[in-house]
Amino acid sequence: MDASPTKKWLALLGLGMGVFMATLDASIVNISLPTLVKAFNTSFATVQWVVLSYVVVLASLMLGVARLGDMRDNKRIYLSGLGLFTFSSFLCGLSSSIGWLIGFRALQGLGAVMMQALGNALVTQIVAPSERGRALGLMGTTVSIGIAIGPPLGGLLIGSIGWQSVFWVNVPVGILTALAVWRFVPACPPANPNQRFDGAGALVLFFTLGAYALGMTLGQDAGFSHPLVQALLVGALTGLLLFILIEKHISQPMLDLSLFRNPFFSINLLMGFLVFVVLAGGFIMPFYLENVKGFSVQMTGLFLMANPILMGITAPIAGSLSDRFGSRVISLIGLILIVAGCISFGSIAIETSVPGILWRMGLMGLGMGMFQSPNNSAIMGTAPRERLGVASGLIGLARTLGNSTGLPLMGSLFTAQVLSSRFYQAGMEITSAAPQALVDGLRGMYGIAAGIVFLSTLLATLVWWMDMRRKRAVQPLGSIQS
């Protein structure tokens, strides 16, 4: 897209501010949950829906909004979502009950999905292919900054102003972001505007992903043998089969299944999903830091900044390297570092020093920074121009479903490993188990996590080999023509 270099990078700055606001909101809200339990005199099970209502809307509508972006102006939809997110943030701070707050968070999720589904598509349309990795790397850095400063900023705001401030902080940032996007991001009309929206497919997918997200999140508390949880997961599987049937027999499907015929596109998406499944296990670390090492909540928050800070430093470098050397090798190096990080946590102990904890967490952040932006660049680079919105939405969906799957899976693995520890005393609450039992649980969980990421590493090696073969097959023809 033709634009001056200055305007192009100002446009990226505006989009980055939107990404920053969304990630900051997520990390700030998580740290506010204990305060909200007291403020609304509610239960832990109920307050979880402050997060779940947002996540379920995000997962359920991601692809529908992405498809709409391929049919309409991406910029206009993005701005609408930004406005809705900002306004609903203001309403969240006005909530008089936990029910109203949960409802306004769902509305906030509707605004967020318009931003997250189309953010990568807008970046891809604005920058040249030779700069795509660098630009997506900068977006990755913005995500890391939002995650890193959320916990300490949230603690400061809650302590000095009140819980409402964690939502109202989005209002001035949202207004500035909207002005930047409106002023500097060029119009992004669809490549093929003569398309029809697949209402049947969108409706089936909404209920399918909604049932999956609800089943996976409710399963954490009720257990996956609970009839309601099993009914939701069976309903999700049935809905998926029905969705595929609809998409195969409609002339203008919401999700063009031919995208998945490209092995590079499909495998890179699967790699991202597997990595986010493992990263969701990071919620176990505060239990180790507080219950085993005895650190305060404030100190734990500072420890948790190590991962996103290193990820933020690495992401733009990895993006630039992928523009120069190709995304395959750089993302493969990132996966190898994540595997090494998981293995290193398999040797953690009660006596592990502060530097020992930090370099393990840093290794995970370094690997994630090296992997994510090159992998996203590879996915967007294989998508056709008229399907950039859907490709961007699939990246967001892989991340959301990875988290939705990883939280209960990693939690279950941790619990199973603690229960099998010889230091565990029968009948004790898991989080109150002996320190060595918790350490055994953490070690076992990350040992299995290393295997999951190693599978992703094998997939990355496969696509790298396939890409090299393809380039060698094309090279002789190019030499003859030249």
C-alpha positions in Angstrom: 0.0 0.0 0.0 1.4 3.4 -1.1 2.2 5.6 1.9 5.2 7.7 3.0 7.6 5.9 5.4 6.7 8.4 8.2 2.9 7.9 7.8 3.4 4.1 7.6 5.2 3.8 10.9 2.8 6.3 12.6 0.0 4.0 11.4 1.8 1.0 12.9 2.3 3.0 16.1 -1.5 3.6 16.2 -2.2 -0.1 15.7 0.4 -0.9 18.3 -1.4 1.3 20.9 -4.5 -0.8 20.3 -2.6 -4.0 20.9 -1.0 -2.5 24.0 -4.4 -1.5 25.4 -5.9 -4.9 24.9 -3.0 -6.8 26.5 -2.7 -4.3 29.3 -6.4 -4.8 30.0 -6.0 -8.6 30.2 -3.1 -8.5 32.6 -4.5 -5.7 34.8 -7.9 -7.5 35.1 -6.3 -10.8 36.2 -4.5 -9.1 39.1 -7.8 -7.3 40.2 -9.8 -10.5 40.8 -9.1 -10.9 44.5 -10.1 -7.2 45.0 -13.3 -7.7 43.0 -14.3 -10.7 45.2 -14.2 -8.4 48.3 -15.7 -5.4 46.5 -18.8 -7.2 45.3 -18.9 -9.8 48.2 -18.9 -12.6 45.7 -17.3 -16.0 45.3 -14.1 -17.1 43.4 -16.2 -19.2 41.0 -18.4 -16.2 40.1 -15.6 -13.7 39.7 -13.8 -16.0 37.2 -16.6 -15.0 34.8 -15.1 -11.5 34.7 -12.4 -13.1 32.6 -14.4 -16.0 31.1 -17.2 -13.8 29.6 -14.5 -11.8 27.7 -12.6 -15.0 26.6 -15.7 -16.8 25.4 -16.9 -13.9 23.2 -13.4 -13.5 21.9 -13.1 -17.2 20.9 -16.6 -17.5 19.5 -16.6 -14.5 17.2 -13.0 -14.3 16.1 -13.4 -16.0 12.7 -16.8 -14.4 12.0 -15.4 -10.9 12.4 -12.3 -11.8 10.4 -14.4 -13.0 7.5 -16.4 -9.7 7.7 -13.0 -7.9 7.4 -12.4 -9.6 4.1 -15.7 -8.2 2.8 -15.6 -4.7 4.2 -13.0 -2.1 5.0 -10.7 -3.5 7.8 -9.9 -0.1 9.1 -13.6 0.8 9.6 -14.3 -2.4 11.5 -11.1 -2.0 13.6 -12.1 1.5 14.6 -15.6 0.4 15.5 -14.2 -2.3 17.8 -11.8 0.2 19.3 -14.6 2.6 20.1 -16.8 -0.2 21.6 -13.8 -1.5 23.7 -13.2 2.0 25.0 -16.8 2.8 25.8 -17.4 -0.6 27.5 -14.3 -0.1 29.6 -15.9 3.1 30.9 -19.1 1.1 31.7 -17.1 -1.6 33.5 -15.9 1.0 36.0 -19.5 2.1 36.6 -20.7 -1.4 37.4 -22.8 -1.6 40.6 -22.8 -5.4 40.8 -20.8 -8.4 39.6 -23.5 -9.3 37.1 -23.3 -5.9 35.4 -19.5 -6.1 35.4 -19.6 -9.6 33.7 -22.0 -8.3 31.1 -19.9 -5.2 30.3 -16.8 -7.4 30.0 -18.6 -9.5 27.4 -19.4 -6.2 25.5 -15.7 -5.3 25.9 -14.8 -8.7 24.4 -17.0 -7.8 21.4 -14.9 -4.7 20.8 -11.6 -6.6 21.4 -12.4 -9.3 18.9 -12.8 -6.6 16.1 -9.3 -5.4 17.0 -7.6 -8.7 17.5 -9.1 -10.4 14.5 -8.0 -7.7 12.0 -4.8 -6.3 13.6 -2.4 -8.6 11.6 -4.4 -8.1 8.4 -4.0 -4.3 8.7 -0.3 -4.6 9.3 0.1 -6.9 6.3 -1.8 -4.5 4.1 0.2 -1.5 5.3 3.8 -2.7 5.0 5.7 -4.3 2.2 6.4 -8.1 2.3 10.1 -7.4 2.9 9.2 -5.5 6.1 6.4 -7.7 7.4 8.5 -9.7 9.9 9.9 -6.5 11.4 6.4 -4.9 11.7 4.8 -8.0 13.3 7.8 -8.2 15.6 7.1 -4.7 16.8 3.5 -5.8 17.5 4.9 -8.7 19.5 7.0 -6.2 21.5 3.9 -4.2 22.3 2.1 -7.3 23.5 5.0 -8.0 25.8 5.1 -4.5 27.2 1.4 -4.7 28.0 1.7 -8.0 29.7 4.8 -6.9 31.7 3.6 -3.6 33.1 0.0 -4.8 33.7 0.5 -6.5 37.1 2.6 -3.7 38.8 0.5 -0.9 37.3 -2.7 -2.7 38.3 -1.5 -3.1 41.9 -0.6 0.6 42.0 -4.0 1.8 40.6 -6.0 -0.5 42.8 -4.1 0.5 45.9 -4.2 4.3 45.2 -7.5 4.8 43.3 -9.7 1.7 43.4 -10.6 -1.2 41.2 -12.6 1.0 38.8 -9.3 2.6 37.6 -8.1 -0.7 36.0 -10.9 -0.3 33.5 -10.9 3.5 33.2 -7.2 3.6 32.3 -8.4 2.3 28.8 -10.5 5.4 28.1 -7.7 8.0 27.5 -5.5 5.4 25.8 -8.5 4.3 23.6 -9.2 7.9 22.5 -5.6 8.6 21.6 -5.4 5.2 19.7 -8.6 6.0 17.8 -7.2 9.4 16.7 -3.9 7.8 15.5 -5.6 5.0 13.6 -8.2 7.3 12.0 -5.5 9.8 11.0 -2.6 7.6 9.8 -4.0 4.1 8.9 -5.0 4.2 5.2 -8.4 2.8 4.1 -8.1 -0.9 3.5 -10.9 -1.9 1.1 -11.5 -5.6 0.4 -9.7 -7.2 -2.6 -13.1 -8.6 -3.6 -16.0 -6.7 -2.3 -18.6 -8.8 -4.1 -18.8 -11.4 -1.4 -21.7 -12.7 0.7 -21.5 -13.3 4.4 -22.0 -17.0 5.4 -24.6 -16.5 8.1 -25.3 -20.3 8.7 -21.6 -21.0 9.0 -21.0 -18.1 11.3 -23.9 -19.1 13.6 -22.8 -22.8 13.8 -19.2 -21.7 14.5 -20.3 -19.2 17.2 -22.1 -22.0 19.1 -19.3 -24.5 18.4 -16.4 -22.3 19.7 -18.6 -21.0 22.5 -19.4 -24.6 23.7 -15.7 -25.5 23.4 -14.5 -22.5 25.4 -17.2 -23.0 28.1 -16.5 -26.7 28.3 -12.8 -26.3 28.7 -13.1 -23.5 31.3 -15.9 -25.1 33.4 -14.0 -28.4 33.3 -11.3 -26.8 35.5 -13.7 -26.5 38.4 -16.4 -29.1 37.8 -14.1 -31.8 36.3 -14.2 -33.2 32.8 -16.4 -36.1 33.9 -19.2 -33.7 34.8 -22.2 -34.3 32.5 -22.6 -30.6 31.5 -18.9 -30.3 30.6 -19.0 -33.5 28.5 -22.2 -32.3 26.8 -20.6 -29.0 25.9 -17.5 -30.8 24.4 -19.6 -33.3 22.5 -21.7 -30.4 21.2 -18.6 -28.6 20.1 -17.3 -31.7 18.2 -20.8 -32.1 16.6 -20.8 -28.4 15.7 -17.3 -28.6 14.2 -18.4 -31.5 11.9 -21.6 -29.6 10.9 -19.5 -26.5 10.2 -17.1 -28.3 7.9 -20.1 -29.8 6.1 -21.7 -26.4 5.6 -18.4 -24.8 4.4 -17.8 -27.6 1.9 -21.2 -27.1 0.2 -21.5 -23.3 0.1 -20.3 -21.2 -2.7 -18.9 -18.4 -0.5 -17.9 -20.0 2.8 -16.9 -18.0 5.9 -13.8 -20.1 6.2 -12.3 -21.1 2.9 -11.2 -24.7 3.7 -8.8 -24.6 0.7 -6.5 -22.5 2.9 -5.7 -25.6 4.8 -4.6 -27.4 1.6 -1.4 -25.3 1.9 0.7 -27.4 4.3 2.8 -24.4 5.3 -0.3 -22.4 6.4 -1.8 -25.3 8.3 1.4 -26.5 10.0 2.4 -23.0 11.1 -1.1 -22.5 12.7 -0.8 -25.9 14.5 2.7 -25.0 15.8 1.3 -21.7 17.2 -1.6 -23.5 18.9 0.7 -26.1 20.6 3.0 -23.4 21.9 0.2 -21.4 23.4 -1.2 -24.6 25.0 2.2 -24.9 26.9 2.5 -21.2 27.7 -0.9 -21.3 29.4 0.8 -23.4 32.1 2.6 -20.2 33.3 -0.2 -19.6 35.8 1.4 -22.3 38.0 4.5 -20.2 38.6 3.0 -17.9 41.3 2.3 -21.0 43.4 5.9 -22.0 43.3 7.2 -18.4 43.9 4.8 -17.7 46.8 4.1 -21.1 48.4 7.5 -22.7 47.9 10.0 -19.8 47.8 7.9 -17.6 50.2 8.0 -14.4 48.0 5.5 -11.7 48.4 2.8 -10.9 45.9 4.7 -7.8 44.8 7.9 -9.7 44.4 6.1 -12.4 42.4 4.7 -9.7 40.1 8.3 -8.5 39.4 9.5 -12.0 38.7 6.6 -12.5 36.2 7.9 -9.5 34.2 11.1 -11.4 33.1 9.4 -13.5 30.5 7.5 -10.7 28.6 10.4 -8.3 28.9 12.8 -10.6 27.1 10.1 -11.6 24.7 9.5 -7.9 23.9 13.2 -7.3 23.4 13.6 -10.3 21.1 10.5 -10.1 19.0 11.5 -7.1 16.7 15.0 -8.6 16.3 13.5 -11.9 15.3 11.1 -10.2 12.9 14.0 -8.3 11.2 16.1 -11.5 11.0 13.1 -13.4 9.5 12.8 -10.7 6.8 16.5 -11.2 6.0 17.0 -15.0 6.4 13.5 -16.3 6.2 11.0 -17.1 8.9 11.5 -20.9 9.0 14.9 -21.0 10.6 14.3 -18.2 13.1 11.0 -19.7 14.4 12.7 -23.1 14.6 15.4 -21.6 16.8 12.7 -20.1 19.0 11.0 -23.4 19.4 14.3 -25.1 20.4 14.8 -22.4 23.1 11.3 -23.0 24.4 12.0 -26.7 24.6 15.2 -25.9 26.5 13.2 -23.6 28.9 10.7 -26.4 29.6 13.5 -28.9 30.3 15.3 -26.4 32.6 12.1 -26.1 34.7 12.2 -29.9 35.0 15.3 -29.5 37.1 14.0 -26.7 39.4 14.2 -27.3 43.1 13.2 -25.7 46.5 16.8 -24.4 46.8 16.9 -22.8 43.3 18.4 -19.3 43.6 16.8 -16.1 42.3 19.2 -16.0 39.2 18.4 -19.7 38.6 14.6 -18.8 38.5 15.2 -15.8 36.3 17.3 -17.4 33.6 14.7 -20.2 33.3 11.9 -17.8 32.9 14.0 -15.6 30.5 14.8 -18.6 28.3 11.1 -19.2 27.8 10.6 -15.5 27.0 13.6 -15.5 24.6 12.2 -18.5 22.8 8.7 -17.1 22.5 10.1 -13.8 21.1 12.1 -15.7 18.5 9.1 -17.9 17.5 6.0 -15.8 17.4 6.6 -13.0 15.0 8.4 -15.1 12.3 5.6 -17.7 12.6 2.9 -15.1 12.2 4.8 -13.6 9.3 4.9 -17.1 7.7 1.2 -17.6 8.1 0.2 -14.2 6.7 2.7 -14.6 3.8 1.0 -17.7 2.6 -2.5 -16.3 2.7 -4.1 -14.9 -0.5 -4.8 -11.1 -0.5 -8.6 -11.7 -0.3 -8.3 -13.9 2.7 -5.9 -11.8 4.9 -8.7 -11.1 7.4 -9.5 -14.7 7.9 -5.8 -15.6 8.2 -5.3 -12.9 10.8 -8.4 -14.2 12.7 -7.0 -17.8 12.6 -3.8 -16.6 14.3 -5.9 -15.0 17.1 -8.1 -18.1 17.3 -5.1 -20.4 17.6 -3.8 -18.2 20.5 -7.2 -18.1 22.2 -8.0 -21.8 21.8 -4.4 -22.6 22.9 -5.0 -20.7 26.1 -8.5 -22.2 26.6 -7.1 -25.7 26.1 -3.8 -25.2 27.9 -5.2 -23.8 31.2 -7.2 -26.9 32.2 -4.7 -29.3 30.6 -1.6 -27.9 32.3 -3.5 -27.5 35.5 -4.6 -31.1 35.4 -1.1 -32.3 34.6 0.3 -30.3 37.5 -2.4 -31.7 39.9 -1.7 -35.3 38.8 2.0 -34.9 39.3 1.5 -33.4 42.8 -0.9 -36.2 43.8 1.7 -38.8 42.6 4.5 -37.2 44.6 5.7 -39.2 47.6 5.7 -35.9 49.6 2.0 -35.3 49.1 -0.3 -36.0 52.1 -3.7 -37.4 51.2 -6.6 -35.1 51.6 -4.7 -31.9 51.4 -5.7 -29.0 49.1 -3.3 -29.1 46.1 -2.0 -25.5 46.6 -1.4 -26.2 50.4 0.7 -29.4 49.7 4.2 -29.7 50.9 6.7 -27.5 49.0 8.5 -30.6 47.6 5.2 -32.0 46.3 4.6 -28.7 44.5 8.1 -28.7 43.0 7.5 -32.3 41.8 4.3 -31.2 40.2 6.0 -28.3 38.5 8.8 -30.5 37.2 6.4 -33.2 35.9 4.2 -30.7 34.2 7.1 -29.0 32.4 8.5 -32.3 31.4 5.3 -33.2 29.5 5.2 -29.6 28.2 8.7 -30.1 26.7 7.3 -33.0 24.8 4.4 -31.0 23.4 6.8 -28.2 22.2 9.2 -30.8 20.8 6.3 -32.0 18.6 6.0 -28.4 17.4 9.7 -28.4 16.7 9.4 -31.5 14.6 6.7 -29.8 12.6 8.9 -26.7 12.2 11.7 -28.9 10.9 9.3 -30.5 8.4 8.1 -27.3 6.9 11.7 -26.0 6.7 12.7 -29.1 4.8 9.6 -28.8 2.5 10.4 -25.1 1.9 14.0 -25.9 1.0 12.8 -28.6 -1.5 10.4 -26.2 -3.0 13.0 -23.5 -3.5 15.5 -25.9 -5.0 12.8 -27.1 -7.4 12.0 -23.5 -8.5 15.6 -22.3 -8.7 16.7 -24.1 -12.0 13.6 -22.7 -13.7 14.4 -19.2 -12.5 18.0 -19.6 -13.7 16.9 -20.6 -17.2 14.5 -17.7 -17.5 17.1 -15.2 -16.3 
